[in-house]
Amino acid sequence: MPSTRDRLNLLRPGKRILAPVAVIASLAVALSVVLVVLQPRSAEATVFSAGMTPKTASTADPNAAELGVRFSASQAITVSGIRFYRGAQNTGKHVGHIWTRSGKVLRTVTFPRTTSVGWVEAKLAKPLHVKAGEQLIASYVAPRGHYASDVGGFAKRSTDGIVTYPRDAGVYSYRVGKVPHSVWGHSNYFVDISYSTGSQPTPSTSATAQPTPAETATAPPAAPAGDGSSLDLPRVAWWGGPAYYSKFSKAAASGWTSPSFFPISVFLGKPGDAPALKAAGINTYMGAEHDGSPISTVTSTGISVIAQDEWSKSEVGNDPRVVGWHVSDECEMGSSGCSGNTENSRLSSQKQLAASFQDGDGRFLQSNFGNGVLGSFWAPNTMSQFVSSVDVTSVDKYAYTSPQVDGIIQQSSYWPKGKNPASSSAYGWLQDRMASYSGSATPNWVFVETAKPFLNEGDSKTIAPNQIEGAVWSSIIHGAAGIAYFQHNNSGQCGTYSILDCGSALTAKITAIDAQVQSLAPVINTQSYKWNFGAGLDTSLKVSGGYAYVFAMTDGSTGSKTFTLPKGLHGSVEVVGENRAITPSNGTFTDSFAAEYTHHIYRIALN
């Protein structure tokens, strides 16, 4: 997502940062530890010595991560423990795992709590017998990040003569509790095993273990879908994807932790419209009209609800598809009963509202924001605190339809001077602004209008269907964690609930947009890479299932644009959903963008 590169200073305190060790400035000389042992030993051994220390004991990355090492042995061994190097800032409860390459957990351990800096070891309750040539992964969880790491540490294999850590043995995952497969910069995360040799039982630890010796490996194992282990590029800051919702039991029970789920919502949906809206691709109501129908009128269709305060807790009950509470709408502007003439008094109201919903019922808290996103009059000093008061945010500024909104957007010091705000790129910009208030740590959804959104301005407009599509994809390119449609309409040309009331063509268009978004949810729900494809482009680069995906629009211009591919991407470029392909030449390809709202999605097989 090149547009975020200059926006975020990823080294500022409190900011979520890139993939492990992206903040380390130099590529250290590779460790090549080869300690040949001529005789098998029955005494306990480790691959790394007690005196081996990292150049970076505590990285600047504050993200929880599962850090590991891939290993195999030239003869049968018994693994008795896992060890890792703990820097002073690597705090919290540390849990270790030994995995098969396919992700089966063979052993789990809890490390002793300590304040000491250095190697920490946890013994397995039951030693693990490993066959010669079997390839496994040992890892531990750094719950608050700041793990040890040396870039270049596994540019070559390391071995003590029995156990081998191959090239690119250091692996990581930001999905804690999932087998780590991602590799960055040949990094060594200082994870090690303790083991012994001698008589071993015959049974294998796993029927899925690979027989090929790890010493021959020149690349990490194939990553599962959604794991971007094959591009050696830094990552953009990220809120963590669907795993974020695992801490909310209702959302987790309703499938929100699935990589295939991407929230597409309507604001204050009509309960009776739920079946038709579901058919159009809507999976969430951000607020449901309280018209006398039970909440189950919506949830029984499989649609989730973020309930507003019109619904009592007794009416909502324990319905698992009521996944959250809509706390407030534009509180920073004085709405939702947020009183006071100062931003601090309105912030106090926001915090009181949030506290009134917090009762441990397993539901997340969500608020929508408006003019505060501009960083100007309404909340110039407190927007970060408004955002941090809830678990999920959204933003609504209707740039395509409201000339008044266009005017105040241009008054923001953050808006690019001379750029037209009545464009798809404004919606991506709104996402960037919201991410700046949380350091990209909070999932934010972007509102897109689907008609004339209850505007009373004489020169207001109705959004065109292609503009809806452009706004949706600009938001996603910039990292939106969900889309919220404002379907209410006062154009006088059709009904109030525009998605269903304003003609079959509009319904079909929104259905098609939603279908494409949902089909690509496993890709959208991964962390993006940082890469500048070229001038005039607005892009997001992701990897899933053995393919690189490029979501692309322009900076508002039109015509032919040239893409420069990162190293390793040079195969045929499939244009997703358009029944065509492009053959790159010398690492570049060119495509055309007919309008400022045009988007293309490119898919390239990884080598």
MISE-776609 format. One record per residue (C-alpha): x, z, y; residue in three letters. Coordinates in steps of 0.5 Angstrom, whole numbers, padded with zeros to 4 digits, always signed. Layout:
REM residues N
XZYala
...
//
This chain:
REM residues 607
+0000+0000+0000met
+0005-0002+0005pro
+0000+0000+0011ser
+0001+0007+0010thr
+0009+0006+0010arg
+0010+0008+0017asp
+0004+0012+0018arg
+0006+0018+0013leu
+0013+0022+0014asn
+0013+0024+0007leu
+0018+0029+0008leu
+0014+0034+0012arg
+0013+0040+0009pro
+0006+0040+0006gly
+0006+0033+0005lys
+0005+0030-0002arg
+0010+0025-0004ile
+0013+0020-0008leu
+0014+0019-0015ala
+0019+0024-0018pro
+0026+0024-0014val
+0024+0018-0009ala
+0026+0023-0004val
+0033+0023-0006ile
+0038+0019-0002ala
+0043+0017-0007ser
+0043+0014-0014leu
+0048+0019-0017ala
+0053+0016-0022val
+0050+0016-0029ala
+0052+0022-0034leu
+0055+0019-0040ser
+0056+0026-0044val
+0059+0024-0051val
+0061+0030-0055leu
+0063+0027-0062val
+0062+0033-0067val
+0065+0031-0074leu
+0061+0036-0079gln
+0054+0037-0079pro
+0052+0044-0076arg
+0047+0050-0078ser
+0048+0054-0072ala
+0044+0053-0067glu
+0046+0047-0062ala
+0044+0044-0055thr
+0045+0037-0052val
+0047+0040-0045phe
+0052+0045-0045ser
+0050+0052-0041ala
+0055+0050-0036gly
+0051+0043-0034met
+0048+0044-0027thr
+0044+0038-0023pro
+0046+0036-0017lys
+0039+0037-0014thr
+0036+0043-0017ala
+0030+0043-0013ser
+0027+0037-0011thr
+0022+0036-0005ala
+0016+0034-0009asp
+0011+0039-0009pro
+0007+0036-0014asn
+0005+0039-0021ala
+0009+0035-0026ala
+0010+0034-0034glu
+0018+0033-0034leu
+0021+0031-0041gly
+0026+0028-0045val
+0026+0023-0050arg
+0030+0024-0056phe
+0032+0022-0064ser
+0037+0025-0069ala
+0042+0021-0073ser
+0040+0026-0079gln
+0035+0031-0080ala
+0034+0037-0076ile
+0030+0043-0074thr
+0028+0044-0067val
+0028+0051-0065ser
+0026+0051-0058gly
+0026+0048-0051ile
+0030+0049-0045arg
+0030+0047-0038phe
+0034+0048-0032tyr
+0030+0052-0026arg
+0031+0052-0019gly
+0030+0057-0014ala
+0023+0053-0012gln
+0021+0051-0019asn
+0016+0057-0019thr
+0009+0059-0023gly
+0008+0059-0030lys
+0012+0054-0034his
+0009+0051-0041val
+0013+0047-0046gly
+0011+0041-0051his
+0014+0037-0056ile
+0010+0030-0057trp
+0010+0024-0061thr
+0011+0018-0057arg
+0003+0016-0058ser
+0001+0023-0055gly
+0000+0028-0060lys
+0002+0035-0059val
+0007+0038-0064leu
+0009+0044-0061arg
+0007+0048-0055thr
+0011+0054-0052val
+0010+0059-0046thr
+0017+0060-0042phe
+0019+0067-0040pro
+0018+0069-0033arg
+0024+0069-0029thr
+0027+0069-0022thr
+0034+0067-0024ser
+0036+0060-0023val
+0039+0056-0029gly
+0037+0054-0036trp
+0031+0058-0039val
+0029+0057-0046glu
+0023+0058-0050ala
+0023+0059-0058lys
+0018+0055-0062leu
+0013+0060-0066ala
+0014+0055-0072lys
+0021+0051-0072pro
+0019+0044-0072leu
+0023+0039-0078his
+0025+0032-0075val
+0027+0027-0080lys
+0033+0022-0078ala
+0031+0017-0073gly
+0024+0020-0071glu
+0023+0019-0064gln
+0020+0025-0060leu
+0019+0028-0053ile
+0020+0035-0051ala
+0017+0037-0044ser
+0015+0042-0039tyr
+0010+0043-0034val
+0013+0045-0027ala
+0006+0047-0024pro
+0009+0047-0017arg
+0014+0041-0017gly
+0021+0042-0014his
+0024+0041-0021tyr
+0031+0039-0022ala
+0033+0032-0022ser
+0039+0027-0022asp
+0037+0020-0020val
+0042+0016-0025gly
+0043+0021-0030gly
+0040+0017-0036phe
+0043+0010-0034ala
+0047+0011-0040lys
+0045+0015-0047arg
+0047+0022-0048ser
+0049+0024-0055thr
+0052+0030-0058asp
+0054+0026-0064gly
+0047+0028-0068ile
+0042+0028-0062val
+0041+0022-0058thr
+0038+0022-0051tyr
+0037+0014-0050pro
+0038+0010-0043arg
+0032+0012-0039asp
+0030+0018-0043ala
+0028+0022-0037gly
+0020+0021-0037val
+0015+0024-0032tyr
+0007+0024-0031ser
+0003+0027-0026tyr
-0002+0028-0031arg
+0000+0035-0033val
-0002+0036-0040gly
-0001+0029-0042lys
+0005+0026-0046val
+0010+0024-0040pro
+0012+0016-0041his
+0014+0014-0033ser
+0021+0013-0031val
+0024+0013-0024trp
+0031+0011-0023gly
+0034+0013-0029his
+0033+0020-0027ser
+0035+0026-0032asn
+0030+0032-0031tyr
+0034+0037-0034phe
+0030+0038-0040val
+0033+0040-0047asp
+0032+0042-0054ile
+0036+0047-0058ser
+0036+0045-0066tyr
+0040+0046-0072ser
+0042+0042-0078thr
+0042+0043-0086gly
+0037+0043-0091ser
+0030+0040-0089gln
+0023+0039-0092pro
+0021+0032-0094thr
+0015+0031-0090pro
+0015+0028-0083ser
+0012+0031-0077thr
+0008+0025-0076ser
+0006+0019-0079ala
+0006+0015-0072thr
+0014+0016-0071ala
+0018+0010-0070gln
+0024+0009-0075pro
+0028+0005-0070thr
+0034+0009-0068pro
+0033+0011-0060ala
+0041+0009-0059glu
+0038+0002-0059thr
+0033+0003-0054ala
+0034+0000-0047thr
+0027+0001-0044ala
+0022+0007-0044pro
+0017+0006-0049pro
+0010+0002-0048ala
+0006+0006-0043ala
-0001+0007-0044pro
-0006+0004-0040ala
-0006+0007-0033gly
+0001+0009-0033asp
+0006+0005-0029gly
+0012+0007-0032ser
+0015-0001-0032ser
+0016-0002-0024leu
+0022+0002-0021asp
+0019+0003-0015leu
+0017+0009-0011pro
+0010+0011-0010arg
+0005+0012-0004val
+0003+0019-0003ala
-0003+0021-0008trp
-0009+0026-0009trp
-0008+0025-0016gly
-0014+0021-0019gly
-0020+0023-0023pro
-0016+0029-0026ala
-0017+0032-0020tyr
-0024+0034-0022tyr
-0022+0037-0028ser
-0022+0044-0024lys
-0030+0043-0023phe
-0033+0044-0030ser
-0040+0040-0028lys
-0036+0034-0025ala
-0031+0035-0032ala
-0038+0035-0036ala
-0041+0029-0033ser
-0035+0024-0034gly
-0031+0025-0027trp
-0024+0026-0030thr
-0025+0019-0034ser
-0020+0014-0031pro
-0026+0009-0032ser
-0030+0013-0027phe
-0030+0011-0020phe
-0035+0014-0015pro
-0040+0009-0012ile
-0045+0013-0008ser
-0051+0012-0003val
-0053+0017+0002phe
-0059+0021+0002leu
-0062+0017-0004gly
-0069+0017-0006lys
-0070+0020-0012pro
-0075+0015-0015gly
-0070+0009-0013asp
-0065+0012-0018ala
-0066+0007-0024pro
-0066+0001-0020ala
-0060+0004-0016leu
-0056+0005-0022lys
-0057-0002-0024ala
-0054-0004-0018ala
-0048+0000-0020gly
-0049+0006-0016ile
-0047+0012-0020asn
-0047+0018-0015thr
-0052+0021-0010tyr
-0049+0024-0004met
-0055+0028-0002gly
-0062+0026-0005ala
-0068+0026-0001glu
-0072+0033-0002his
-0079+0029-0003asp
-0082+0034-0008gly
-0079+0030-0014ser
-0075+0035-0019pro
-0067+0034-0019ile
-0068+0031-0026ser
-0071+0025-0023thr
-0064+0023-0021val
-0060+0026-0026thr
-0064+0024-0032ser
-0062+0017-0031thr
-0054+0019-0031gly
-0053+0019-0024ile
-0049+0025-0021ser
-0052+0028-0015val
-0048+0032-0009ile
-0054+0036-0007ala
-0055+0038+0000gln
-0058+0045+0003asp
-0065+0042+0002glu
-0064+0044-0005trp
-0064+0051-0007ser
-0060+0053-0012lys
-0065+0055-0017ser
-0068+0048-0016glu
-0061+0045-0018val
-0060+0050-0024gly
-0055+0049-0029asn
-0056+0041-0029asp
-0049+0039-0030pro
-0050+0032-0027arg
-0051+0036-0020val
-0043+0036-0019val
-0042+0038-0012gly
-0045+0041-0006trp
-0046+0037+0001his
-0043+0042+0006val
-0044+0039+0012ser
-0045+0032+0016asp
-0040+0031+0022glu
-0039+0038+0024cys
-0033+0037+0028glu
-0038+0033+0033met
-0043+0039+0033gly
-0048+0036+0028ser
-0050+0040+0021ser
-0052+0046+0026gly
-0044+0047+0028cys
-0045+0051+0034ser
-0040+0052+0040gly
-0037+0048+0045asn
-0030+0048+0043thr
-0027+0045+0036glu
-0025+0052+0034asn
-0032+0055+0034ser
-0034+0048+0031arg
-0029+0050+0025leu
-0031+0057+0025ser
-0038+0054+0023ser
-0035+0049+0018gln
-0032+0055+0014lys
-0038+0059+0014gln
-0042+0053+0011leu
-0037+0052+0006ala
-0037+0059+0004ala
-0044+0060+0003ser
-0044+0055-0002phe
-0038+0058-0006gln
-0041+0062-0012asp
-0036+0059-0018gly
-0042+0055-0021asp
-0037+0049-0022gly
-0039+0045-0017arg
-0034+0042-0012phe
-0035+0042-0004leu
-0036+0036+0000gln
-0037+0034+0007ser
-0037+0028+0011asn
-0034+0027+0018phe
-0034+0022+0024gly
-0031+0022+0031asn
-0026+0027+0029gly
-0022+0022+0025val
-0020+0019+0031leu
-0015+0024+0033gly
-0018+0025+0040ser
-0023+0029+0044phe
-0027+0032+0038trp
-0022+0035+0034ala
-0015+0034+0036pro
-0012+0040+0034asn
-0017+0042+0028thr
-0018+0036+0023met
-0013+0038+0018ser
-0017+0045+0018gln
-0024+0042+0017phe
-0021+0037+0012val
-0018+0043+0008ser
-0024+0047+0008ser
-0028+0043+0002val
-0025+0039-0004asp
-0028+0032-0002val
-0029+0029+0004thr
-0032+0022+0007ser
-0032+0019+0013val
-0037+0014+0017asp
-0035+0010+0023lys
-0039+0003+0023tyr
-0034-0002+0026ala
-0038-0008+0023tyr
-0045-0006+0027thr
-0044-0002+0032ser
-0040-0004+0039pro
-0040+0003+0041gln
-0036+0005+0035val
-0031-0001+0036asp
-0030+0002+0043gly
-0028+0009+0041ile
-0024+0006+0036ile
-0020+0002+0041gln
-0019+0009+0045gln
-0016+0012+0039ser
-0008+0012+0040ser
-0007+0011+0033tyr
-0011+0004+0033trp
-0007-0002+0033pro
-0007-0005+0040lys
-0010-0011+0041gly
-0013-0011+0034lys
-0021-0013+0033asn
-0024-0006+0030pro
-0030-0010+0028ala
-0027-0012+0022ser
-0026-0010+0014ser
-0019-0007+0016ser
-0022-0002+0021ala
-0025+0001+0014tyr
-0018+0002+0011gly
-0015+0005+0018trp
-0021+0010+0017leu
-0018+0012+0010gln
-0011+0012+0013asp
-0013+0017+0018arg
-0017+0021+0014met
-0011+0022+0009ala
-0006+0023+0015ser
-0010+0030+0015tyr
-0009+0032+0008ser
-0003+0029+0007gly
-0006+0025+0002ser
-0008+0031-0002ala
-0015+0031-0002thr
-0020+0025-0005pro
-0023+0022+0001asn
-0029+0017+0001trp
-0031+0011+0006val
-0038+0010+0008phe
-0040+0002+0009val
-0046+0000+0012glu
-0051-0004+0008thr
-0055-0007+0014ala
-0056-0004+0021lys
-0055+0003+0020pro
-0060+0007+0024phe
-0057+0004+0031leu
-0061+0004+0037asn
-0056+0000+0041glu
-0058-0006+0044gly
-0053-0010+0042asp
-0052-0007+0035ser
-0052-0012+0029lys
-0053-0012+0021thr
-0047-0013+0017ile
-0047-0019+0013ala
-0046-0019+0005pro
-0039-0021+0005asn
-0037-0016+0010gln
-0039-0011+0006ile
-0035-0013+0000glu
-0029-0014+0005gly
-0030-0007+0008ala
-0030-0004+0001val
-0024-0007-0002trp
-0020-0005+0005ser
-0022+0002+0004ser
-0020+0002-0004ile
-0013-0002-0002ile
-0012+0004+0003his
-0013+0009-0002gly
-0020+0011-0002ala
-0022+0015-0008ala
-0030+0013-0007gly
-0035+0009-0004ile
-0041+0011+0000ala
-0046+0006+0002tyr
-0050+0008+0008phe
-0057+0004+0006gln
-0062+0006+0011his
-0064+0001+0016asn
-0068+0000+0022asn
-0066-0008+0023ser
-0074-0009+0023gly
-0072-0015+0019gln
-0073-0011+0012cys
-0075-0004+0009gly
-0071+0003+0010thr
-0067+0003+0004tyr
-0063-0004+0005ser
-0060-0004-0002ile
-0067-0005-0005leu
-0071-0007+0000asp
-0067-0013+0004cys
-0068-0018-0001gly
-0065-0020-0008ser
-0059-0024-0005ala
-0057-0017-0002leu
-0058-0013-0008thr
-0054-0018-0012ala
-0048-0018-0008lys
-0048-0011-0008ile
-0049-0011-0015thr
-0043-0016-0016ala
-0039-0012-0012ile
-0040-0005-0015asp
-0039-0009-0022ala
-0032-0011-0020gln
-0030-0004-0017val
-0032-0001-0024gln
-0029-0006-0028ser
-0022-0005-0025leu
-0023+0003-0024ala
-0018+0005-0029pro
-0013+0001-0025val
-0016+0003-0018ile
-0015+0010-0021asn
-0007+0010-0022thr
-0002+0012-0016gln
+0000+0006-0012ser
+0007+0003-0011tyr
+0010+0002-0005lys
+0012-0005-0004trp
+0012-0010+0002asn
+0009-0017+0000phe
+0010-0020+0006gly
+0008-0021+0014ala
+0001-0021+0015gly
-0001-0018+0008leu
-0005-0012+0007asp
-0004-0010+0000thr
-0004-0005-0006ser
+0001-0005-0012leu
-0001-0002-0019lys
+0000-0002-0026val
-0004-0001-0032ser
-0004-0003-0039gly
+0002-0008-0039gly
+0000-0011-0032tyr
+0002-0011-0025ala
-0004-0011-0020tyr
-0004-0013-0013val
-0010-0012-0009phe
-0010-0016-0003ala
-0013-0018+0004met
-0010-0020+0011thr
-0008-0016+0017asp
-0014-0019+0020gly
-0011-0026+0020ser
-0013-0032+0016thr
-0010-0038+0012gly
-0004-0039+0008ser
+0000-0032+0006lys
+0006-0032+0002thr
+0007-0026-0003phe
+0014-0024-0005thr
+0014-0021-0011leu
+0018-0014-0013pro
+0024-0015-0018lys
+0021-0016-0025gly
+0015-0020-0024leu
+0016-0027-0024his
+0010-0029-0029gly
+0004-0033-0028ser
-0001-0030-0023val
-0008-0030-0025glu
-0013-0029-0020val
-0018-0024-0023val
-0025-0027-0023gly
-0023-0033-0019glu
-0022-0037-0026asn
-0015-0040-0023arg
-0008-0038-0024ala
-0002-0039-0019ile
+0006-0040-0022thr
+0011-0037-0017pro
+0017-0040-0015ser
+0024-0036-0014asn
+0020-0030-0014gly
+0014-0032-0009thr
+0007-0035-0009phe
+0002-0037-0004thr
-0005-0036-0003asp
-0010-0038+0002ser
-0015-0033+0006phe
-0021-0036+0009ala
-0024-0030+0013ala
-0021-0024+0015glu
-0026-0020+0010tyr
-0023-0025+0004thr
-0020-0021-0002his
-0016-0023-0008his
-0014-0019-0014ile
-0008-0022-0018tyr
-0006-0020-0025arg
+0002-0021-0027ile
+0004-0019-0034ala
+0010-0014-0034leu
+0016-0016-0037asn
//
